[in-house]
Amino acid sequence: MIFIGASNEFGQFESGVTAQWFGTVPAVVLGGVGTLVVIAVWAWLFPELRHAGELSDIKAPLLANASESGVDTDGVA
């Protein structure tokens, strides 16, 4: 739990420093462009992610196979 809190605090600090250095609007634009660059790089490095689809598409067949094999799929431990 401490890592989640520290991550949020660091993100807020980084955003504040960026806004102080570049101004509010340029910092927001820079953050948006940075996000799009990261998406493009990951799509290029891992092309199979572009064809993954939704998680519900992946989960449903796994649950169907589990129920056929007699595994309890109602989520109760």
N, C-alpha and C positions, 0 to 999 in steps of 0.2 A: 504494500500500500504506500509506503514511503516513496517508492520509485515513481508511482503515478503522480503523487503530489509534487515531487521535485521536477518531474517532466513538465507539468503544467506551469509551475513557477518559472522554470527556465524559458519556456515558450513565451510567457508574458514579458519577461525581461528582454528577450531577444526582439520581440515586437516593439517594445518601448524604445530600445536603443536604435533600432532601424528607423522608427518614426522620428526620433530626435535628430538623427543624422541627415535623413533625406527629406523629411517632411511627411505629413500624414498621408496625403494622396499618393505621392510617389512610392511610399512604403507599401501601401495596399496594392498598387499596380505591380510593384516588384514581387510581392508575395504571390500574386495571381500568376504572373509570368513564370516564376520559379516553380509553382505547382504544375503548370502545363509542361514545362521542360522535364520535370521528374516523371510525369505520366508518359511522355514521348520516349524517354530513355528506357523506362521499364517495358514499354510495349515493344521497343526494338530489341532489348536484351532477352525478353521472355515472350516470344510470339505466341506460345501456347496459351498464355493468359488471355489473349484477345479472343480465343475460341472457347473459353471456359463456360460461358453462359451464367445462369443464375445458380446460387447455392441450392435453391429448392429443387432444381433439375438434377443436381447431383445427389441430394439427400433422398429423394423419393425412391429411385431404383435400389439404393442400398437398404432402405427400410423394407422394400418389397422382398428382396433376397433374404433379409434377416427373418421376416415373418414366415417365409417358406421353409426355412431351416429350423423353425421352432424357437427362435430367440424372442424374448419378451421385448416388444417395441413400444410399450406404453409410457416409458420414461420413469417408471417407479423402480427405485433401487431395492 
